[in-house]
Amino acid sequence: MKFGLERLLASRALRKSLRGKRVALLAHPASVTRDLTHALDALAALSDVELTAAFGPQHGLRGDKQDNMVESPDF
């Protein structure tokens, strides 16, 4: 079984509709591929996807932010 993220990473045809558009990611610490690459890192590595924003829970996309951290300048 392949999840949507892995299908998107593997298929240029699926990413075709994203070309030339700014893409945002909504994720959480468990948003990973089969080999445990976080969705943020996997999408950022694609040259044909312009990842411009990432949104996640209070403790960060990777779950590593301090409790009660409201915002952070990094991903």
Biopython code that builds the backbone (N, CA, C, O; Angstrom):
import numpy as np
from Bio.PDB.StructureBuilder import StructureBuilder

atoms = [
    (1, "MET", "N", (0.835, -1.144, 0.000)),
    (1, "MET", "CA", (0.000, 0.000, 0.000)),
    (1, "MET", "C", (0.899, 1.232, 0.000)),
    (1, "MET", "O", (1.878, 1.298, 0.743)),
    (2, "LYS", "N", (0.559, 2.198, -0.835)),
    (2, "LYS", "CA", (1.269, 3.480, -0.854)),
    (2, "LYS", "C", (0.312, 4.569, -0.390)),
    (2, "LYS", "O", (-0.825, 4.660, -0.852)),
    (3, "PHE", "N", (0.793, 5.384, 0.523)),
    (3, "PHE", "CA", (-0.003, 6.513, 0.988)),
    (3, "PHE", "C", (0.091, 7.655, -0.012)),
    (3, "PHE", "O", (0.950, 7.641, -0.893)),
    (4, "GLY", "N", (-0.777, 8.633, 0.118)),
    (4, "GLY", "CA", (-0.825, 9.750, -0.821)),
    (4, "GLY", "C", (0.494, 10.480, -0.966)),
    (4, "GLY", "O", (0.884, 10.845, -2.076)),
    (5, "LEU", "N", (1.187, 10.697, 0.141)),
    (5, "LEU", "CA", (2.474, 11.392, 0.087)),
    (5, "LEU", "C", (3.467, 10.625, -0.777)),
    (5, "LEU", "O", (4.143, 11.216, -1.620)),
    (6, "GLU", "N", (3.558, 9.321, -0.575)),
    (6, "GLU", "CA", (4.507, 8.522, -1.352)),
    (6, "GLU", "C", (4.119, 8.464, -2.823)),
    (6, "GLU", "O", (4.993, 8.438, -3.690)),
    (7, "ARG", "N", (2.846, 8.445, -3.111)),
    (7, "ARG", "CA", (2.400, 8.474, -4.508)),
    (7, "ARG", "C", (2.779, 9.801, -5.150)),
    (7, "ARG", "O", (3.235, 9.831, -6.293)),
    (8, "LEU", "N", (2.592, 10.902, -4.416)),
    (8, "LEU", "CA", (2.943, 12.224, -4.934)),
    (8, "LEU", "C", (4.445, 12.324, -5.192)),
    (8, "LEU", "O", (4.864, 12.866, -6.215)),
    (9, "LEU", "N", (5.246, 11.812, -4.282)),
    (9, "LEU", "CA", (6.698, 11.852, -4.437)),
    (9, "LEU", "C", (7.172, 11.024, -5.627)),
    (9, "LEU", "O", (8.139, 11.392, -6.293)),
    (10, "ALA", "N", (6.506, 9.923, -5.894)),
    (10, "ALA", "CA", (6.939, 9.003, -6.942)),
    (10, "ALA", "C", (6.445, 9.369, -8.339)),
    (10, "ALA", "O", (6.978, 8.863, -9.327)),
    (11, "SER", "N", (5.443, 10.233, -8.441)),
    (11, "SER", "CA", (4.812, 10.474, -9.739)),
    (11, "SER", "C", (4.856, 11.938, -10.168)),
    (11, "SER", "O", (4.204, 12.792, -9.567)),
    (12, "ARG", "N", (5.624, 12.212, -11.203)),
    (12, "ARG", "CA", (5.638, 13.573, -11.767)),
    (12, "ARG", "C", (4.262, 13.943, -12.304)),
    (12, "ARG", "O", (3.865, 15.107, -12.250)),
    (13, "ALA", "N", (3.537, 12.965, -12.819)),
    (13, "ALA", "CA", (2.199, 13.226, -13.364)),
    (13, "ALA", "C", (1.259, 13.761, -12.283)),
    (13, "ALA", "O", (0.461, 14.660, -12.549)),
    (14, "LEU", "N", (1.344, 13.222, -11.080)),
    (14, "LEU", "CA", (0.504, 13.714, -9.986)),
    (14, "LEU", "C", (0.911, 15.122, -9.556)),
    (14, "LEU", "O", (0.073, 15.913, -9.122)),
    (15, "ARG", "N", (2.199, 15.430, -9.679)),
    (15, "ARG", "CA", (2.687, 16.754, -9.277)),
    (15, "ARG", "C", (2.471, 17.806, -10.355)),
    (15, "ARG", "O", (2.668, 18.994, -10.102)),
    (16, "LYS", "N", (2.075, 17.396, -11.538)),
    (16, "LYS", "CA", (1.919, 18.322, -12.662)),
    (16, "LYS", "C", (0.983, 19.485, -12.322)),
    (16, "LYS", "O", (1.251, 20.624, -12.707)),
    (17, "SER", "N", (-0.098, 19.215, -11.613)),
    (17, "SER", "CA", (-1.052, 20.277, -11.275)),
    (17, "SER", "C", (-0.486, 21.273, -10.260)),
    (17, "SER", "O", (-1.059, 22.346, -10.070)),
    (18, "LEU", "N", (0.620, 20.939, -9.612)),
    (18, "LEU", "CA", (1.244, 21.834, -8.632)),
    (18, "LEU", "C", (2.295, 22.745, -9.257)),
    (18, "LEU", "O", (2.734, 23.708, -8.628)),
    (19, "ARG", "N", (2.698, 22.451, -10.483)),
    (19, "ARG", "CA", (3.745, 23.238, -11.139)),
    (19, "ARG", "C", (3.345, 24.695, -11.262)),
    (19, "ARG", "O", (2.237, 25.016, -11.693)),
    (20, "GLY", "N", (4.260, 25.574, -10.878)),
    (20, "GLY", "CA", (4.019, 27.007, -10.987)),
    (20, "GLY", "C", (3.127, 27.571, -9.897)),
    (20, "GLY", "O", (2.770, 28.749, -9.937)),
    (21, "LYS", "N", (2.764, 26.749, -8.928)),
    (21, "LYS", "CA", (1.903, 27.203, -7.831)),
    (21, "LYS", "C", (2.667, 27.141, -6.520)),
    (21, "LYS", "O", (3.574, 26.329, -6.342)),
    (22, "ARG", "N", (2.278, 28.014, -5.616)),
    (22, "ARG", "CA", (2.853, 27.967, -4.273)),
    (22, "ARG", "C", (2.106, 26.895, -3.486)),
    (22, "ARG", "O", (0.876, 26.853, -3.483)),
    (23, "VAL", "N", (2.862, 26.040, -2.827)),
    (23, "VAL", "CA", (2.285, 24.900, -2.122)),
    (23, "VAL", "C", (2.507, 25.058, -0.624)),
    (23, "VAL", "O", (3.598, 25.421, -0.186)),
    (24, "ALA", "N", (1.464, 24.784, 0.158)),
    (24, "ALA", "CA", (1.558, 24.785, 1.618)),
    (24, "ALA", "C", (1.367, 23.356, 2.112)),
    (24, "ALA", "O", (0.652, 22.565, 1.498)),
    (25, "LEU", "N", (2.004, 23.043, 3.211)),
    (25, "LEU", "CA", (1.897, 21.713, 3.807)),
    (25, "LEU", "C", (1.241, 21.833, 5.175)),
    (25, "LEU", "O", (1.652, 22.659, 5.990)),
    (26, "LEU", "N", (0.235, 21.026, 5.429)),
    (26, "LEU", "CA", (-0.377, 20.899, 6.750)),
    (26, "LEU", "C", (0.012, 19.515, 7.251)),
    (26, "LEU", "O", (-0.401, 18.510, 6.672)),
    (27, "ALA", "N", (0.802, 19.453, 8.322)),
    (27, "ALA", "CA", (1.345, 18.167, 8.757)),
    (27, "ALA", "C", (1.489, 18.122, 10.272)),
    (27, "ALA", "O", (1.202, 19.096, 10.968)),
    (28, "HIS", "N", (1.937, 16.980, 10.768)),
    (28, "HIS", "CA", (2.206, 16.767, 12.192)),
    (28, "HIS", "C", (3.388, 15.804, 12.304)),
    (28, "HIS", "O", (3.895, 15.356, 11.275)),
    (29, "PRO", "N", (3.843, 15.470, 13.507)),
    (29, "PRO", "CA", (5.038, 14.640, 13.633)),
    (29, "PRO", "C", (4.959, 13.277, 12.934)),
    (29, "PRO", "O", (5.991, 12.731, 12.542)),
    (30, "ALA", "N", (3.772, 12.727, 12.775)),
    (30, "ALA", "CA", (3.644, 11.408, 12.144)),
    (30, "ALA", "C", (3.472, 11.489, 10.628)),
    (30, "ALA", "O", (3.209, 10.469, 9.992)),
    (31, "SER", "N", (3.612, 12.660, 10.043)),
    (31, "SER", "CA", (3.493, 12.824, 8.584)),
    (31, "SER", "C", (4.813, 12.433, 7.934)),
    (31, "SER", "O", (5.618, 13.283, 7.554)),
    (32, "VAL", "N", (5.009, 11.135, 7.818)),
    (32, "VAL", "CA", (6.274, 10.609, 7.308)),
    (32, "VAL", "C", (6.032, 9.592, 6.195)),
    (32, "VAL", "O", (4.933, 9.060, 6.038)),
    (33, "THR", "N", (7.092, 9.342, 5.430)),
    (33, "THR", "CA", (7.051, 8.303, 4.403)),
    (33, "THR", "C", (7.358, 6.953, 5.047)),
    (33, "THR", "O", (7.604, 6.857, 6.249)),
    (34, "ARG", "N", (7.338, 5.936, 4.229)),
    (34, "ARG", "CA", (7.630, 4.574, 4.688)),
    (34, "ARG", "C", (9.014, 4.471, 5.345)),
    (34, "ARG", "O", (9.206, 3.692, 6.278)),
    (35, "ASP", "N", (9.978, 5.267, 4.847)),
    (35, "ASP", "CA", (11.334, 5.231, 5.421)),
    (35, "ASP", "C", (11.545, 6.315, 6.481)),
    (35, "ASP", "O", (12.681, 6.628, 6.840)),
    (36, "LEU", "N", (10.452, 6.880, 6.975)),
    (36, "LEU", "CA", (10.429, 7.859, 8.074)),
    (36, "LEU", "C", (11.001, 9.225, 7.709)),
    (36, "LEU", "O", (11.457, 9.957, 8.588)),
    (37, "THR", "N", (10.983, 9.571, 6.444)),
    (37, "THR", "CA", (11.341, 10.922, 6.022)),
    (37, "THR", "C", (10.116, 11.797, 6.238)),
    (37, "THR", "O", (9.027, 11.477, 5.763)),
    (38, "HIS", "N", (10.292, 12.895, 6.950)),
    (38, "HIS", "CA", (9.141, 13.764, 7.215)),
    (38, "HIS", "C", (8.641, 14.375, 5.907)),
    (38, "HIS", "O", (9.431, 14.662, 5.007)),
    (39, "ALA", "N", (7.338, 14.571, 5.807)),
    (39, "ALA", "CA", (6.717, 15.133, 4.601)),
    (39, "ALA", "C", (7.341, 16.469, 4.225)),
    (39, "ALA", "O", (7.515, 16.757, 3.041)),
    (40, "LEU", "N", (7.678, 17.277, 5.204)),
    (40, "LEU", "CA", (8.291, 18.577, 4.938)),
    (40, "LEU", "C", (9.614, 18.410, 4.192)),
    (40, "LEU", "O", (9.859, 19.095, 3.199)),
    (41, "ASP", "N", (10.453, 17.517, 4.662)),
    (41, "ASP", "CA", (11.750, 17.283, 4.020)),
    (41, "ASP", "C", (11.583, 16.666, 2.634)),
    (41, "ASP", "O", (12.289, 17.034, 1.695)),
    (42, "ALA", "N", (10.658, 15.737, 2.513)),
    (42, "ALA", "CA", (10.441, 15.063, 1.229)),
    (42, "ALA", "C", (9.939, 16.037, 0.172)),
    (42, "ALA", "O", (10.429, 16.022, -0.958)),
    (43, "LEU", "N", (8.974, 16.882, 0.514)),
    (43, "LEU", "CA", (8.440, 17.842, -0.454)),
    (43, "LEU", "C", (9.448, 18.945, -0.761)),
    (43, "LEU", "O", (9.549, 19.393, -1.903)),
    (44, "ALA", "N", (10.190, 19.381, 0.248)),
    (44, "ALA", "CA", (11.187, 20.437, 0.037)),
    (44, "ALA", "C", (12.297, 19.970, -0.906)),
    (44, "ALA", "O", (12.933, 20.795, -1.563)),
    (45, "ALA", "N", (12.532, 18.682, -0.980)),
    (45, "ALA", "CA", (13.586, 18.141, -1.840)),
    (45, "ALA", "C", (13.169, 18.046, -3.308)),
    (45, "ALA", "O", (14.014, 17.814, -4.172)),
    (46, "LEU", "N", (11.887, 18.222, -3.600)),
    (46, "LEU", "CA", (11.410, 18.133, -4.983)),
    (46, "LEU", "C", (11.647, 19.452, -5.703)),
    (46, "LEU", "O", (11.223, 20.507, -5.231)),
    (47, "SER", "N", (12.318, 19.393, -6.837)),
    (47, "SER", "CA", (12.619, 20.619, -7.583)),
    (47, "SER", "C", (11.400, 21.191, -8.295)),
    (47, "SER", "O", (11.389, 22.374, -8.636)),
    (48, "ASP", "N", (10.379, 20.382, -8.524)),
    (48, "ASP", "CA", (9.202, 20.864, -9.245)),
    (48, "ASP", "C", (8.042, 21.263, -8.334)),
    (48, "ASP", "O", (6.933, 21.497, -8.814)),
    (49, "VAL", "N", (8.286, 21.342, -7.033)),
    (49, "VAL", "CA", (7.266, 21.786, -6.078)),
    (49, "VAL", "C", (7.812, 22.990, -5.322)),
    (49, "VAL", "O", (8.882, 22.917, -4.716)),
    (50, "GLU", "N", (7.078, 24.093, -5.359)),
    (50, "GLU", "CA", (7.496, 25.307, -4.650)),
    (50, "GLU", "C", (6.792, 25.349, -3.295)),
    (50, "GLU", "O", (5.702, 25.906, -3.164)),
    (51, "LEU", "N", (7.427, 24.758, -2.300)),
    (51, "LEU", "CA", (6.878, 24.713, -0.951)),
    (51, "LEU", "C", (7.117, 26.065, -0.288)),
    (51, "LEU", "O", (8.261, 26.439, -0.030)),
    (52, "THR", "N", (6.039, 26.798, -0.012)),
    (52, "THR", "CA", (6.182, 28.157, 0.507)),
    (52, "THR", "C", (5.705, 28.318, 1.944)),
    (52, "THR", "O", (6.008, 29.330, 2.576)),
    (53, "ALA", "N", (4.969, 27.351, 2.474)),
    (53, "ALA", "CA", (4.477, 27.458, 3.847)),
    (53, "ALA", "C", (4.290, 26.068, 4.429)),
    (53, "ALA", "O", (4.022, 25.103, 3.714)),
    (54, "ALA", "N", (4.437, 25.990, 5.741)),
    (54, "ALA", "CA", (4.198, 24.733, 6.448)),
    (54, "ALA", "C", (3.447, 25.052, 7.733)),
    (54, "ALA", "O", (3.830, 25.953, 8.480)),
    (55, "PHE", "N", (2.400, 24.322, 7.979)),
    (55, "PHE", "CA", (1.575, 24.516, 9.168)),
    (55, "PHE", "C", (1.539, 23.218, 9.957)),
    (55, "PHE", "O", (1.445, 22.130, 9.387)),
    (56, "GLY", "N", (1.616, 23.347, 11.279)),
    (56, "GLY", "CA", (1.603, 22.155, 12.117)),
    (56, "GLY", "C", (1.035, 22.455, 13.486)),
    (56, "GLY", "O", (0.603, 23.577, 13.753)),
    (57, "PRO", "N", (1.034, 21.461, 14.355)),
    (57, "PRO", "CA", (0.487, 21.628, 15.698)),
    (57, "PRO", "C", (1.386, 22.493, 16.585)),
    (57, "PRO", "O", (2.485, 22.886, 16.193)),
    (58, "GLN", "N", (0.897, 22.770, 17.764)),
    (58, "GLN", "CA", (1.578, 23.670, 18.695)),
    (58, "GLN", "C", (3.024, 23.263, 18.969)),
    (58, "GLN", "O", (3.881, 24.130, 19.144)),
    (59, "HIS", "N", (3.304, 21.994, 19.007)),
    (59, "HIS", "CA", (4.658, 21.545, 19.350)),
    (59, "HIS", "C", (5.531, 21.317, 18.127)),
    (59, "HIS", "O", (6.543, 20.620, 18.199)),
    (60, "GLY", "N", (5.139, 21.901, 17.010)),
    (60, "GLY", "CA", (5.961, 21.854, 15.808)),
    (60, "GLY", "C", (5.667, 20.666, 14.908)),
    (60, "GLY", "O", (5.075, 19.673, 15.329)),
    (61, "LEU", "N", (6.090, 20.794, 13.675)),
    (61, "LEU", "CA", (5.859, 19.735, 12.692)),
    (61, "LEU", "C", (6.525, 18.427, 13.088)),
    (61, "LEU", "O", (6.047, 17.348, 12.737)),
    (62, "ARG", "N", (7.606, 18.523, 13.805)),
    (62, "ARG", "CA", (8.328, 17.317, 14.227)),
    (62, "ARG", "C", (8.103, 16.998, 15.705)),
    (62, "ARG", "O", (8.676, 16.041, 16.226)),
    (63, "GLY", "N", (7.277, 17.788, 16.378)),
    (63, "GLY", "CA", (6.979, 17.556, 17.787)),
    (63, "GLY", "C", (8.106, 17.943, 18.718)),
    (63, "GLY", "O", (8.178, 17.451, 19.844)),
    (64, "ASP", "N", (8.999, 18.829, 18.258)),
    (64, "ASP", "CA", (10.190, 19.154, 19.042)),
    (64, "ASP", "C", (10.185, 20.554, 19.653)),
    (64, "ASP", "O", (11.193, 20.980, 20.218)),
    (65, "LYS", "N", (9.083, 21.268, 19.550)),
    (65, "LYS", "CA", (9.037, 22.626, 20.095)),
    (65, "LYS", "C", (8.605, 22.606, 21.560)),
    (65, "LYS", "O", (7.891, 21.705, 22.002)),
    (66, "GLN", "N", (9.046, 23.600, 22.290)),
    (66, "GLN", "CA", (8.739, 23.738, 23.702)),
    (66, "GLN", "C", (7.236, 23.911, 23.907)),
    (66, "GLN", "O", (6.547, 24.490, 23.067)),
    (67, "ASP", "N", (6.744, 23.408, 25.020)),
    (67, "ASP", "CA", (5.345, 23.576, 25.390)),
    (67, "ASP", "C", (4.987, 25.061, 25.425)),
    (67, "ASP", "O", (5.777, 25.881, 25.894)),
    (68, "ASN", "N", (3.815, 25.403, 24.936)),
    (68, "ASN", "CA", (3.277, 26.768, 24.877)),
    (68, "ASN", "C", (4.003, 27.660, 23.876)),
    (68, "ASN", "O", (3.860, 28.882, 23.934)),
    (69, "MET", "N", (4.770, 27.088, 22.967)),
    (69, "MET", "CA", (5.416, 27.855, 21.905)),
    (69, "MET", "C", (4.330, 28.246, 20.912)),
    (69, "MET", "O", (3.719, 27.373, 20.296)),
    (70, "VAL", "N", (4.082, 29.522, 20.748)),
    (70, "VAL", "CA", (2.993, 29.976, 19.899)),
    (70, "VAL", "C", (3.401, 29.996, 18.434)),
    (70, "VAL", "O", (2.652, 29.516, 17.582)),
    (71, "GLU", "N", (4.555, 30.532, 18.129)),
    (71, "GLU", "CA", (5.009, 30.571, 16.741)),
    (71, "GLU", "C", (6.522, 30.470, 16.700)),
    (71, "GLU", "O", (7.202, 30.681, 17.704)),
    (72, "SER", "N", (7.035, 30.145, 15.529)),
    (72, "SER", "CA", (8.468, 29.962, 15.374)),
    (72, "SER", "C", (8.858, 30.381, 13.959)),
    (72, "SER", "O", (8.097, 30.145, 13.021)),
    (73, "PRO", "N", (10.018, 30.992, 13.787)),
    (73, "PRO", "CA", (10.429, 31.421, 12.453)),
    (73, "PRO", "C", (10.894, 30.267, 11.560)),
    (73, "PRO", "O", (11.042, 30.446, 10.351)),
    (74, "ASP", "N", (11.122, 29.102, 12.136)),
    (74, "ASP", "CA", (11.605, 27.971, 11.334)),
    (74, "ASP", "C", (10.489, 26.963, 11.087)),
    (74, "ASP", "O", (9.380, 27.086, 11.609)),
    (75, "PHE", "N", (10.814, 25.974, 10.285)),
    (75, "PHE", "CA", (9.852, 24.904, 10.003)),
    (75, "PHE", "C", (9.797, 23.962, 11.173)),
    (75, "PHE", "O", (9.047, 22.986, 11.145)),
]
sb = StructureBuilder()
sb.init_structure("model")
sb.init_model(0)
sb.init_chain("A")
sb.init_seg("    ")
for serial, (resi, resn, name, xyz) in enumerate(atoms, 1):
    if name == "N":
        sb.init_residue(resn, " ", resi, " ")
    sb.init_atom(name, np.array(xyz, "f"), 0.0, 1.0, " ", f" {name:<3s}", serial, name[0])
structure = sb.get_structure()
